[in-house]
Amino acid sequence: MEKHTPGPGPAHDAVDAIIDQWAAVRPDLETLPMAVFGRIYRLAAAMRGRVEKAYAPYGMGLGEFDVLGTLRRSGEPYTLSPRELAATLMITTGGMTGRLDKLEKAGLLSRSPDPNDRRGLRVTLGEDARELVDQAVGAGLAQQRAALESALTEEEAEQLAGLLRKLLATTA
């Protein structure tokens, strides 16, 4: 890879400013990775905030939505083990326990003994939570769609999704 120089798009953003600073003190650095990942990190943080606001009217944050959404998209009977949930969400089982406690207390899910494993539990999405999650996912997607449509054509968004999939496949 060669040295990065800003390409087409907005004239100059915060990531370009950081790259310019590095270029001034370390002109030998190849900064294209910083240009890509710096923007991915900033975009993820900005979208996290927008989606979090979209979920707030439904009484949940991202963490709660992740659990409820995972149960919802698992299909009938909307039941998984805490271990399956933790693996899907890439959090520790300890972190999962805290989320499950909060959601169970709110009546959005229930825990019951696993009939196939005396030591295990099953987590089931509550009836009322199903509609709540369906509304929340729509609100979150609306925020994401608005962000995409404000800057990219549908073709560009599809191309970006494909490029990010390709990059993720080699780094995950």
C-alpha positions in Angstrom: 0.0 0.0 0.0 1.1 3.5 -0.6 0.7 6.7 1.3 -2.9 7.8 1.7 -4.2 11.0 0.2 -7.8 12.1 0.6 -10.0 11.1 -2.3 -13.4 12.2 -3.5 -16.1 13.0 -1.0 -16.4 15.7 1.6 -13.6 18.2 1.4 -11.8 17.3 4.7 -13.1 15.4 7.7 -11.8 14.7 11.2 -10.0 11.6 10.1 -8.2 13.6 7.3 -7.1 16.1 10.0 -5.6 13.2 12.1 -3.8 11.8 9.0 -2.5 15.3 8.2 -1.1 15.6 11.7 0.6 12.2 11.5 2.0 13.1 8.0 3.5 16.3 9.5 5.4 14.3 12.2 5.8 11.0 10.5 5.7 11.4 6.7 7.0 7.8 6.4 3.7 6.3 7.6 1.3 4.7 5.3 -2.0 5.9 6.6 -4.7 4.3 4.4 -5.6 1.7 7.1 -6.1 4.7 9.5 -8.3 6.4 6.9 -10.5 3.3 6.5 -10.7 2.1 10.1 -10.8 5.5 11.7 -14.0 6.2 9.6 -15.5 2.8 10.5 -15.0 3.4 14.2 -16.4 7.0 14.0 -19.3 5.8 11.9 -20.1 2.9 14.3 -20.1 5.3 17.3 -22.3 7.8 15.5 -24.8 5.2 14.4 -24.7 3.5 17.8 -26.0 6.8 19.3 -28.7 7.2 16.7 -30.0 3.7 17.0 -29.8 3.9 20.8 -32.1 7.0 20.6 -34.4 5.0 18.3 -34.7 2.2 20.9 -35.2 4.5 23.9 -39.0 5.0 23.4 -39.3 1.2 23.7 -37.6 1.2 27.1 -34.4 -0.5 25.9 -30.8 0.3 25.0 -28.6 -1.6 22.5 -27.7 -4.3 25.0 -31.3 -5.1 25.8 -32.3 -4.9 22.2 -29.5 -7.3 21.3 -30.8 -10.0 23.7 -34.4 -9.5 22.8 -33.7 -9.2 19.1 -31.6 -12.4 19.1 -34.4 -14.3 20.8 -36.9 -12.9 18.3 -34.9 -13.7 15.2 -34.2 -17.3 16.5 -37.8 -18.1 15.5 -40.5 -20.1 17.3 -40.4 -20.8 20.2 -38.1 -17.8 20.7 -36.0 -19.8 23.2 -32.2 -20.1 23.5 -29.8 -21.0 26.3 -27.8 -18.2 28.0 -24.7 -19.7 26.5 -26.2 -19.5 23.0 -27.2 -15.9 23.6 -23.7 -15.0 24.9 -22.0 -16.6 21.9 -24.2 -14.9 19.4 -23.7 -11.5 21.1 -20.0 -12.0 21.8 -20.2 -11.2 25.5 -19.3 -13.1 28.6 -21.9 -15.3 30.3 -21.4 -13.0 33.4 -22.4 -10.0 31.2 -25.3 -11.9 29.9 -26.6 -12.7 33.4 -26.9 -9.0 34.2 -28.9 -8.3 31.0 -31.1 -11.3 31.5 -31.8 -10.2 35.1 -32.9 -6.8 34.0 -35.0 -8.0 31.1 -36.7 -10.7 33.3 -37.5 -8.1 36.0 -39.1 -6.0 33.3 -41.2 -9.0 32.2 -39.7 -9.1 28.7 -38.4 -12.7 29.0 -38.5 -15.7 31.3 -35.9 -18.2 32.3 -36.8 -21.8 32.9 -34.9 -25.1 33.6 -33.7 -26.8 30.4 -35.6 -30.1 30.1 -32.6 -31.7 28.4 -29.9 -30.5 30.9 -30.5 -30.4 34.7 -27.8 -27.7 35.0 -29.0 -25.6 32.1 -31.5 -22.9 31.6 -33.6 -21.8 28.7 -34.4 -18.1 28.0 -37.7 -17.4 26.3 -38.9 -14.1 24.8 -42.1 -12.8 26.5 -45.3 -12.5 24.5 -45.5 -8.7 24.9 -41.8 -8.4 24.1 -42.3 -9.8 20.6 -44.3 -6.8 19.4 -42.0 -4.4 21.3 -38.9 -5.8 19.5 -40.6 -5.7 16.1 -41.3 -2.0 16.6 -37.8 -1.3 17.9 -36.1 -3.0 15.1 -38.1 -1.0 12.6 -37.1 2.2 14.3 -33.5 1.3 14.4 -33.5 0.3 10.7 -35.2 3.6 9.8 -32.2 5.4 11.4 -29.7 3.3 9.5 -31.6 3.7 6.3 -31.8 7.4 6.7 -28.0 7.6 7.2 -27.3 5.5 4.1 -29.8 7.4 1.9 -28.4 10.7 3.0 -25.0 9.9 1.5 -25.1 6.9 -0.8 -27.1 5.5 -3.7 -28.6 2.0 -3.2 -25.9 0.7 -5.5 -23.1 2.3 -3.5 -24.6 1.0 -0.2 -24.7 -2.5 -1.7 -21.1 -2.2 -2.8 -20.0 -0.9 0.6 -21.8 -3.8 2.3 -20.0 -6.2 0.0 -16.6 -4.6 0.6 -17.1 -4.6 4.4 -18.2 -8.3 4.3 -15.0 -9.1 2.4 -12.8 -7.2 4.8 -14.6 -8.7 7.9 -14.2 -12.3 6.5 -10.4 -11.8 6.5 -10.1 -10.2 9.9 -12.7 -12.0 12.1 
